[in-house]
Amino acid sequence: MSLRAQVPPVHLVKRVWERIAPLQLADRSWDNVGIMMGKCCVLPDGPIAYLSQSLLYRLTTAVCNEALALPSCSVVVSYHPPIFRGLKSMTLSDPLQASLLRLSARGISVFSPHTSLDATPNGINAWLVKPFLNIAASSGPITTSEPVEGFEGAGMGRIIQLMERMPVSKIVQIVKEHLSLQHVQLATPDINKPIESIAVCAGSGGSLFKGVKADLLLTGELSHHEVLAAVAAGQSVILCNHSNTERPYLSAVLREWLQNELNAEQGEQGWEVLVSKMDADPLRTV
């Protein structure tokens, strides 16, 4: 009997996730990770693990509709947890709750890794600094996670020291190419000031960047006053919009990685992992 017939798909996803980014690496002081919504029975068809990443920690209606249209979707892997705080009720009047109820009625489970994927050594933050690694003298996390065997070097954010100083304009160009963005936001005390160190945080970096000594801060979003404080301290800031620093990693790295791990666990080629086509950052430059 195959493992597919014995283990509910979401539990198989959770099992192999420990080889990608153990949930122990997540910041449990505020985050919510793991199985958001499970299903006891197992779908008879070849299961599909469907990756989605949505802003504001929510499973959007468009992403829900896309998952429901797939013929054999069994698990939605939502990077941001659609259940972030305690729910006192579940009704169709709330768009998020309606999406969860509709997925549940179809027998589709939801799993969210969130900051475990930020902290793992081959996770989102490590990928964000990838274009700079060949010119970096050093690279490591801003804060270290509790030790997990096999995941040495795990931690939140990344900070790199460059071997040679680089103009802000060149760094902006590299970031835009890496994230496939036409525009980013830049704040700098001096456009000609050379950059020797870069601190990176996927999503929102305000709390993680406190006290960090780096010439440039790269993240999705900071508050107005956080940007002002950074510039006053002599730091440059590149903002890309929250989910634009996270979403590209799903296609570039995670889709194939998760699919390979799932199929290796089953011992057969039964899993297909898809990335949402409907998910997009709600903010656009016009």
C-alpha contacts under 8 A as a table, 3 or more apart, distances in Angstrom:
res1	aa1	res2	aa2	distance
1	M	5	A	6.70
1	M	6	Q	7.71
2	S	5	A	5.53
2	S	6	Q	6.97
2	S	266	Q	7.20
3	L	6	Q	5.12
3	L	7	V	6.00
3	L	266	Q	5.76
4	R	7	V	5.67
4	R	8	P	7.20
4	R	9	P	7.20
4	R	42	V	7.39
4	R	266	Q	6.82
5	A	8	P	7.79
5	A	42	V	6.50
5	A	44	P	7.52
6	Q	42	V	7.57
7	V	11	H	6.54
7	V	12	L	6.40
7	V	42	V	6.96
8	P	11	H	5.49
8	P	12	L	6.53
8	P	39	K	6.91
8	P	40	C	6.19
8	P	41	C	6.04
8	P	42	V	4.92
8	P	43	L	7.94
9	P	12	L	5.06
9	P	13	V	6.29
9	P	42	V	6.59
9	P	43	L	7.95
9	P	47	P	7.32
9	P	74	S	6.53
9	P	75	V	6.71
10	V	13	V	4.97
10	V	14	K	6.19
10	V	35	I	7.29
10	V	38	G	6.56
10	V	39	K	7.54
10	V	74	S	7.63
10	V	75	V	5.92
10	V	109	S	6.10
10	V	110	V	7.25
10	V	111	F	6.91
11	H	14	K	4.95
11	H	15	R	6.08
12	L	15	R	4.99
12	L	16	V	6.30
12	L	262	L	7.42
13	V	16	V	5.41
13	V	17	W	5.96
13	V	111	F	7.93
13	V	262	L	6.98
14	K	17	W	5.03
14	K	18	E	6.88
14	K	34	G	7.13
14	K	35	I	7.45
14	K	111	F	7.61
15	R	18	E	5.82
15	R	19	R	7.88
16	V	19	R	5.48
16	V	20	I	7.03
16	V	258	L	7.86
16	V	261	E	6.20
16	V	262	L	6.45
16	V	265	E	7.21
17	W	20	I	4.97
17	W	21	A	5.86
17	W	22	P	6.34
17	W	23	L	7.91
17	W	258	L	7.74
18	E	21	A	5.48
18	E	22	P	4.15
18	E	23	L	6.86
19	R	22	P	6.63
20	I	117	L	7.95
20	I	120	T	7.53
20	I	258	L	7.74
21	A	25	L	7.05
21	A	113	P	7.90
21	A	116	S	5.50
21	A	117	L	5.57
21	A	119	A	7.70
21	A	120	T	5.26
21	A	123	G	7.63
22	P	25	L	5.74
22	P	26	A	7.81
22	P	116	S	6.35
22	P	120	T	7.70
23	L	26	A	5.45
23	L	33	V	6.90
23	L	34	G	6.99
23	L	113	P	6.88
23	L	116	S	5.33
24	Q	116	S	7.14
24	Q	148	V	7.81
25	L	115	T	7.38
25	L	116	S	4.90
25	L	119	A	6.18
25	L	120	T	6.93
25	L	145	S	6.03
25	L	146	E	7.00
25	L	148	V	7.77
25	L	154	A	7.49
25	L	155	G	7.57
26	A	31	D	7.07
26	A	33	V	7.36
26	A	113	P	7.90
26	A	114	H	7.29
26	A	115	T	4.70
26	A	116	S	4.02
26	A	117	L	7.66
26	A	118	D	7.89
26	A	119	A	6.89
27	D	30	W	6.42
27	D	31	D	5.68
27	D	115	T	6.27
27	D	116	S	7.41
28	R	31	D	4.93
28	R	32	N	6.68
31	D	84	F	7.36
31	D	114	H	7.74
31	D	115	T	7.23
32	N	81	P	6.43
32	N	83	I	7.53
32	N	84	F	5.84
32	N	85	R	7.99
32	N	112	S	7.91
32	N	114	H	7.79
33	V	36	M	7.52
33	V	81	P	6.56
33	V	111	F	7.63
33	V	112	S	5.24
33	V	113	P	5.20
33	V	114	H	6.28
33	V	115	T	7.83
33	V	116	S	7.87
34	G	111	F	5.54
34	G	112	S	5.23
34	G	113	P	5.96
35	I	38	G	6.36
35	I	109	S	7.85
35	I	110	V	6.13
35	I	111	F	4.45
35	I	112	S	6.44
36	M	81	P	7.31
36	M	82	P	7.47
36	M	83	I	6.57
36	M	109	S	7.64
36	M	110	V	5.34
36	M	111	F	5.45
36	M	112	S	6.72
37	M	100	L	7.90
37	M	104	S	7.55
37	M	109	S	5.23
37	M	110	V	5.02
37	M	111	F	7.03
38	G	108	I	7.71
38	G	109	S	4.78
38	G	110	V	6.60
39	K	42	V	7.75
39	K	104	S	7.70
39	K	107	G	6.20
39	K	108	I	7.05
39	K	109	S	5.89
43	L	46	G	7.69
43	L	47	P	7.02
43	L	74	S	7.04
45	D	72	S	6.34
46	G	72	S	6.59
46	G	270	G	5.42
46	G	271	W	6.42
47	P	72	S	5.62
47	P	73	C	5.92
47	P	74	S	5.54
47	P	75	V	7.90
47	P	270	G	6.77
47	P	271	W	5.59
47	P	272	E	7.00
48	I	72	S	5.91
48	I	73	C	4.58
48	I	74	S	5.66
48	I	75	V	6.65
48	I	271	W	5.67
48	I	272	E	4.97
48	I	273	V	5.78
48	I	274	L	7.40
49	A	73	C	6.44
49	A	74	S	6.33
49	A	75	V	4.91
49	A	76	V	5.99
49	A	77	V	6.80
49	A	259	Q	7.99
49	A	271	W	7.07
49	A	272	E	6.30
49	A	273	V	4.76
49	A	274	L	6.62
50	Y	67	A	7.13
50	Y	73	C	6.77
50	Y	74	S	7.91
50	Y	75	V	6.04
50	Y	76	V	4.72
50	Y	77	V	5.86
50	Y	273	V	5.56
50	Y	274	L	4.92
50	Y	275	V	6.12
50	Y	276	S	7.12
51	L	76	V	5.87
51	L	77	V	4.71
51	L	78	S	6.08
51	L	79	Y	7.69
51	L	250	L	7.45
51	L	255	R	7.42
51	L	273	V	6.95
51	L	274	L	5.84
51	L	275	V	4.74
51	L	276	S	6.07
52	S	59	L	7.87
52	S	63	V	7.08
52	S	76	V	6.80
52	S	77	V	5.91
52	S	78	S	4.70
52	S	79	Y	6.38
52	S	275	V	6.19
52	S	276	S	5.33
52	S	279	D	6.84
53	Q	59	L	7.67
53	Q	78	S	5.27
53	Q	79	Y	4.85
53	Q	80	H	6.08
53	Q	243	S	7.76
53	Q	246	E	7.99
53	Q	247	R	6.38
53	Q	276	S	7.84
53	Q	279	D	6.67
54	S	57	Y	6.26
54	S	58	R	5.75
54	S	59	L	6.00
54	S	60	T	6.62
54	S	78	S	7.35
54	S	79	Y	7.27
54	S	80	H	6.32
54	S	243	S	7.20
54	S	279	D	6.32
54	S	280	A	7.27
54	S	281	D	7.57
55	L	58	R	6.24
55	L	80	H	7.32
55	L	242	H	7.25
55	L	243	S	6.01
55	L	281	D	6.71
55	L	282	P	7.64
56	L	80	H	7.67
57	Y	80	H	4.48
57	Y	81	P	5.36
57	Y	82	P	5.58
57	Y	83	I	7.87
57	Y	84	F	7.17
58	R	80	H	6.46
58	R	81	P	6.49
58	R	82	P	4.40
58	R	83	I	7.59
58	R	96	L	6.65
59	L	63	V	6.65
59	L	64	C	6.88
59	L	78	S	6.99
59	L	80	H	7.82
59	L	81	P	7.75
59	L	82	P	5.29
59	L	96	L	6.29
59	L	99	S	7.13
60	T	63	V	5.29
60	T	64	C	6.26
60	T	95	P	7.68
60	T	96	L	6.71
60	T	99	S	7.38
60	T	279	D	7.96
61	T	64	C	5.00
61	T	65	N	6.16
61	T	95	P	6.67
61	T	96	L	7.25
61	T	99	S	6.09
62	A	65	N	5.15
62	A	66	E	6.23
62	A	278	M	6.19
62	A	279	D	7.37
63	V	66	E	5.02
63	V	67	A	6.26
63	V	276	S	6.81
63	V	278	M	5.84
63	V	279	D	6.14
64	C	67	A	5.17
64	C	68	L	6.20
64	C	99	S	5.82
64	C	103	L	7.19
65	N	68	L	5.11
65	N	69	A	6.24
66	E	69	A	5.20
66	E	70	L	6.79
66	E	276	S	7.49
66	E	278	M	7.09
67	A	70	L	5.42
67	A	73	C	6.51
67	A	76	V	7.43
68	L	71	P	7.67
68	L	73	C	7.33
68	L	103	L	7.04
68	L	106	R	7.60
70	L	73	C	5.63
73	C	76	V	7.62
73	C	108	I	6.70
74	S	107	G	6.92
74	S	108	I	4.71
74	S	109	S	6.26
75	V	108	I	5.38
75	V	109	S	4.71
75	V	110	V	5.65
75	V	111	F	7.18
76	V	108	I	7.05
76	V	109	S	6.18
76	V	110	V	4.79
76	V	111	F	6.29
77	V	110	V	5.87
77	V	111	F	4.82
77	V	112	S	5.71
77	V	113	P	7.76
78	S	81	P	6.30
78	S	82	P	7.41
78	S	110	V	6.86
78	S	111	F	6.10
78	S	112	S	4.96
78	S	113	P	7.41
79	Y	112	S	5.24
79	Y	113	P	5.64
79	Y	114	H	4.97
80	H	112	S	6.16
80	H	113	P	7.31
80	H	114	H	5.32
81	P	84	F	5.78
81	P	111	F	7.78
81	P	112	S	5.15
81	P	113	P	7.57
81	P	114	H	6.78
82	P	96	L	7.20
82	P	112	S	7.89
83	I	86	G	7.40
83	I	87	L	7.81
87	L	90	M	7.19
90	M	97	Q	5.74
90	M	98	A	7.73
90	M	101	L	7.73
91	T	94	D	6.13
91	T	97	Q	6.03
91	T	98	A	6.33
91	T	101	L	7.99
92	L	95	P	6.82
92	L	97	Q	6.24
92	L	98	A	4.33
92	L	101	L	7.52
93	S	97	Q	7.73
93	S	98	A	6.81
94	D	97	Q	5.32
94	D	98	A	5.89
95	P	98	A	5.00
95	P	99	S	6.21
96	L	99	S	5.21
96	L	100	L	6.46
97	Q	100	L	5.09
97	Q	101	L	6.12
98	A	101	L	5.08
98	A	102	R	6.06
99	S	102	R	5.17
99	S	103	L	6.17
100	L	103	L	5.19
100	L	104	S	6.06
101	L	104	S	5.00
101	L	105	A	6.11
102	R	105	A	5.13
102	R	106	R	6.50
103	L	106	R	5.21
103	L	107	G	6.33
103	L	108	I	5.06
103	L	109	S	7.08
104	S	107	G	4.92
104	S	108	I	5.45
104	S	109	S	6.66
105	A	108	I	7.55
113	P	116	S	5.62
113	P	117	L	6.08
114	H	117	L	5.72
114	H	118	D	6.85
115	T	118	D	4.63
115	T	119	A	6.13
116	S	119	A	5.29
116	S	120	T	6.18
117	L	120	T	5.52
117	L	123	G	5.18
117	L	124	I	6.33
118	D	123	G	5.44
118	D	124	I	5.17
118	D	125	N	5.78
118	D	155	G	7.77
118	D	156	M	6.29
118	D	157	G	7.20
118	D	202	A	7.22
119	A	123	G	6.37
119	A	124	I	7.78
119	A	125	N	7.32
119	A	145	S	7.27
119	A	154	A	5.35
119	A	155	G	4.46
119	A	156	M	4.78
119	A	157	G	7.09
120	T	123	G	4.93
120	T	151	F	6.81
120	T	153	G	7.96
120	T	154	A	4.98
120	T	155	G	6.67
121	P	126	A	6.39
121	P	151	F	6.47
121	P	152	E	7.35
121	P	153	G	5.94
121	P	154	A	4.89
121	P	155	G	7.43
122	N	126	A	5.72
122	N	127	W	6.90
123	G	126	A	5.48
123	G	127	W	6.26
124	I	127	W	5.06
124	I	128	L	6.22
124	I	202	A	6.85
124	I	246	E	6.49
124	I	249	Y	6.20
125	N	128	L	5.00
125	N	129	V	6.73
125	N	156	M	7.64
125	N	157	G	5.57
125	N	158	R	6.09
125	N	200	V	6.69
125	N	201	C	6.13
125	N	202	A	5.96
126	A	129	V	5.61
126	A	130	K	6.44
126	A	157	G	7.85
126	A	158	R	6.66
127	W	130	K	5.01
127	W	249	Y	7.18
128	L	131	P	7.49
128	L	178	H	7.96
128	L	200	V	7.30
128	L	202	A	7.76
128	L	245	T	7.48
129	V	132	F	5.55
129	V	133	L	6.57
129	V	158	R	7.47
129	V	160	I	7.83
129	V	200	V	7.31
130	K	133	L	5.33
131	P	134	N	7.21
131	P	174	I	7.15
131	P	178	H	7.18
132	F	135	I	5.54
132	F	136	A	6.06
132	F	162	L	7.79
133	L	136	A	4.89
133	L	139	S	7.59
135	I	162	L	5.85
135	I	163	M	5.78
135	I	164	E	7.45
136	A	139	S	6.89
136	A	160	I	6.33
136	A	161	Q	5.58
136	A	162	L	4.25
136	A	163	M	5.38
137	A	160	I	7.40
137	A	161	Q	5.44
137	A	162	L	5.37
137	A	163	M	4.98
138	S	160	I	5.54
138	S	161	Q	5.28
138	S	162	L	7.28
139	S	158	R	6.89
139	S	159	I	5.77
139	S	160	I	4.31
139	S	161	Q	6.59
140	G	153	G	7.03
140	G	158	R	5.43
140	G	159	I	5.69
140	G	160	I	6.65
141	P	144	T	6.09
141	P	153	G	7.05
141	P	154	A	6.83
141	P	155	G	5.05
141	P	156	M	5.72
141	P	157	G	5.33
141	P	158	R	4.21
141	P	159	I	6.08
142	I	155	G	6.82
142	I	156	M	5.89
142	I	157	G	5.24
142	I	158	R	5.22
142	I	159	I	5.91
142	I	199	A	7.72
142	I	208	L	7.72
142	I	212	V	7.89
143	T	155	G	5.32
143	T	156	M	5.33
143	T	157	G	7.05
144	T	153	G	7.14
144	T	154	A	6.00
144	T	155	G	4.01
144	T	156	M	6.48
145	S	154	A	5.63
145	S	155	G	4.55
145	S	156	M	7.21
147	P	151	F	7.46
147	P	152	E	6.81
147	P	154	A	7.89
148	V	151	F	5.48
148	V	152	E	6.76
149	E	152	E	6.73
151	F	154	A	5.90
155	G	158	R	7.95
156	M	201	C	7.49
156	M	208	L	7.83
157	G	199	A	7.31
157	G	200	V	5.50
157	G	201	C	4.57
157	G	202	A	7.18
157	G	208	L	7.47
158	R	199	A	5.77
158	R	200	V	5.13
158	R	201	C	6.69
159	I	197	S	7.15
159	I	198	I	5.60
159	I	199	A	4.25
159	I	200	V	6.16
159	I	214	A	7.68
160	I	197	S	5.62
160	I	198	I	5.40
160	I	199	A	6.57
161	Q	196	E	6.04
161	Q	197	S	4.49
161	Q	198	I	6.71
162	L	165	R	6.49
162	L	196	E	5.23
162	L	197	S	5.85
163	M	196	E	7.57
164	E	196	E	6.64
165	R	194	P	5.56
165	R	195	I	5.22
165	R	196	E	4.69
166	M	170	K	6.77
166	M	171	I	7.14
166	M	194	P	5.31
166	M	195	I	5.08
166	M	196	E	6.58
167	P	170	K	5.46
167	P	171	I	6.70
167	P	191	I	7.99
167	P	192	N	6.58
167	P	193	K	6.72
167	P	194	P	4.71
167	P	195	I	5.95
168	V	171	I	5.15
168	V	172	V	6.21
168	V	191	I	6.56
168	V	192	N	7.14
168	V	193	K	7.17
168	V	194	P	6.48
168	V	195	I	6.39
169	S	172	V	5.12
169	S	173	Q	6.33
169	S	191	I	7.69
170	K	173	Q	5.09
170	K	174	I	6.33
171	I	174	I	5.07
171	I	175	V	6.17
172	V	175	V	5.20
172	V	176	K	6.18
172	V	184	V	7.71
172	V	238	I	7.47
173	Q	176	K	5.27
173	Q	177	E	6.27
174	I	177	E	5.25
174	I	178	H	6.11
175	V	178	H	5.12
175	V	179	L	6.12
176	K	179	L	5.35
176	K	180	S	5.61
176	K	181	L	4.79
176	K	182	Q	6.38
176	K	183	H	6.95
176	K	184	V	7.13
177	E	180	S	4.99
177	E	181	L	6.57
178	H	181	L	7.92
179	L	244	N	7.15
179	L	245	T	7.11
179	L	248	P	6.45
181	L	184	V	7.18
183	H	240	C	7.75
183	H	285	T	7.76
184	V	238	I	6.74
184	V	239	L	5.92
184	V	240	C	5.00
184	V	241	N	7.90
185	Q	237	V	7.93
185	Q	238	I	5.62
185	Q	239	L	4.98
185	Q	240	C	6.41
186	L	236	S	7.38
186	L	237	V	5.66
186	L	238	I	4.74
186	L	239	L	6.51
187	A	227	V	7.31
187	A	231	V	6.93
187	A	236	S	5.61
187	A	237	V	5.03
187	A	238	I	6.65
188	T	191	I	6.04
188	T	231	V	5.87
188	T	234	G	7.68
188	T	235	Q	6.53
188	T	236	S	4.17
188	T	237	V	6.27
189	P	193	K	7.91
189	P	231	V	5.46
189	P	232	A	7.30
189	P	234	G	5.94
189	P	235	Q	6.90
189	P	236	S	6.56
190	D	193	K	5.24
195	I	198	I	7.55
195	I	215	D	5.59
195	I	216	L	6.71
196	E	214	A	7.90
196	E	215	D	6.30
197	S	214	A	5.11
197	S	215	D	5.19
197	S	216	L	6.43
198	I	214	A	5.55
198	I	215	D	6.05
198	I	216	L	4.82
198	I	217	L	5.92
198	I	218	L	7.12
199	A	209	F	7.69
199	A	212	V	7.72
199	A	214	A	5.94
199	A	215	D	7.96
199	A	216	L	6.27
199	A	217	L	4.94
199	A	218	L	6.11
200	V	205	G	7.71
200	V	217	L	6.05
200	V	218	L	4.77
200	V	219	T	5.85
201	C	204	S	6.81
201	C	205	G	5.17
201	C	208	L	7.52
201	C	218	L	6.51
201	C	219	T	5.03
201	C	220	G	7.61
202	A	205	G	6.90
202	A	219	T	5.48
202	A	220	G	6.12
202	A	242	H	7.41
202	A	243	S	7.95
202	A	245	T	5.29
202	A	246	E	6.00
203	G	219	T	6.13
203	G	220	G	4.69
203	G	221	E	6.52
203	G	241	N	7.70
203	G	242	H	4.49
203	G	243	S	5.96
203	G	244	N	7.94
203	G	245	T	6.09
203	G	246	E	6.63
204	S	219	T	6.20
204	S	220	G	5.48
204	S	221	E	4.94
204	S	222	L	6.19
204	S	242	H	6.22
205	G	208	L	5.34
205	G	209	F	5.84
205	G	219	T	5.77
205	G	220	G	7.28
205	G	221	E	6.79
205	G	222	L	6.50
206	G	209	F	5.45
206	G	210	K	6.74
206	G	221	E	7.83
206	G	222	L	5.60
206	G	223	S	7.45
206	G	226	E	6.74
207	S	210	K	5.64
208	L	212	V	7.95
209	F	212	V	5.20
209	F	217	L	7.78
214	A	217	L	6.86
214	A	235	Q	6.97
215	D	234	G	7.34
215	D	235	Q	4.98
215	D	236	S	6.26
216	L	235	Q	5.45
216	L	236	S	4.58
216	L	237	V	5.61
216	L	238	I	7.54
217	L	235	Q	7.17
217	L	236	S	6.26
217	L	237	V	4.80
217	L	238	I	6.27
218	L	237	V	6.04
218	L	238	I	4.90
218	L	239	L	6.24
219	T	222	L	7.61
219	T	238	I	6.52
219	T	239	L	5.36
219	T	240	C	6.54
219	T	241	N	7.86
219	T	242	H	7.46
219	T	245	T	6.86
220	G	239	L	5.00
220	G	240	C	4.69
220	G	241	N	4.36
220	G	242	H	3.87
220	G	243	S	6.70
220	G	244	N	6.73
220	G	245	T	5.67
221	E	239	L	5.49
221	E	240	C	6.87
221	E	241	N	5.56
221	E	242	H	5.39
222	L	226	E	5.92
222	L	227	V	6.29
222	L	239	L	7.44
223	S	226	E	5.09
223	S	227	V	6.35
224	H	227	V	5.30
224	H	228	L	6.36
225	H	228	L	4.95
225	H	229	A	6.07
226	E	229	A	5.09
226	E	230	A	6.20
227	V	230	A	5.14
227	V	231	V	6.27
227	V	237	V	6.99
228	L	231	V	5.25
228	L	232	A	6.08
229	A	232	A	5.06
229	A	233	A	6.23
230	A	233	A	5.08
230	A	234	G	6.52
230	A	235	Q	5.19
230	A	236	S	6.97
230	A	237	V	7.36
231	V	234	G	5.04
231	V	235	Q	4.96
231	V	236	S	6.02
231	V	237	V	7.55
232	A	235	Q	7.29
240	C	244	N	6.05
240	C	245	T	6.54
241	N	244	N	5.56
241	N	245	T	7.11
241	N	281	D	7.54
241	N	283	L	7.50
242	H	245	T	6.16
242	H	246	E	7.51
242	H	281	D	7.72
243	S	246	E	5.03
243	S	247	R	5.77
243	S	280	A	7.95
243	S	281	D	5.99
244	N	247	R	5.61
244	N	248	P	6.92
244	N	281	D	6.66
245	T	248	P	7.06
246	E	249	Y	5.87
246	E	250	L	7.47
247	R	250	L	5.57
247	R	251	S	7.55
248	P	251	S	5.69
248	P	252	A	6.12
249	Y	252	A	4.96
249	Y	253	V	5.45
249	Y	254	L	6.44
250	L	253	V	5.76
250	L	254	L	4.75
250	L	255	R	5.75
250	L	275	V	6.98
251	S	254	L	6.25
251	S	255	R	5.56
251	S	256	E	7.87
251	S	275	V	6.52
252	A	255	R	7.29
253	V	256	E	6.36
253	V	257	W	6.34
254	L	257	W	4.97
254	L	258	L	5.82
255	R	258	L	5.54
255	R	259	Q	6.19
255	R	273	V	5.89
255	R	274	L	6.69
255	R	275	V	6.87
256	E	259	Q	5.09
256	E	260	N	6.05
256	E	273	V	7.33
257	W	260	N	5.32
257	W	261	E	6.28
258	L	261	E	5.10
258	L	262	L	6.11
258	L	273	V	7.23
259	Q	262	L	5.21
259	Q	263	N	6.21
259	Q	271	W	6.33
259	Q	272	E	6.14
259	Q	273	V	5.43
260	N	263	N	5.27
260	N	264	A	6.00
261	E	264	A	5.07
261	E	265	E	6.13
262	L	265	E	5.16
262	L	266	Q	6.37
262	L	271	W	6.51
263	N	266	Q	5.12
263	N	267	G	5.90
263	N	268	E	5.58
263	N	269	Q	5.28
263	N	270	G	6.36
263	N	271	W	5.94
264	A	267	G	5.10
264	A	268	E	6.92
266	Q	269	Q	7.71
266	Q	270	G	7.73
276	S	279	D	5.68
281	D	284	R	7.34
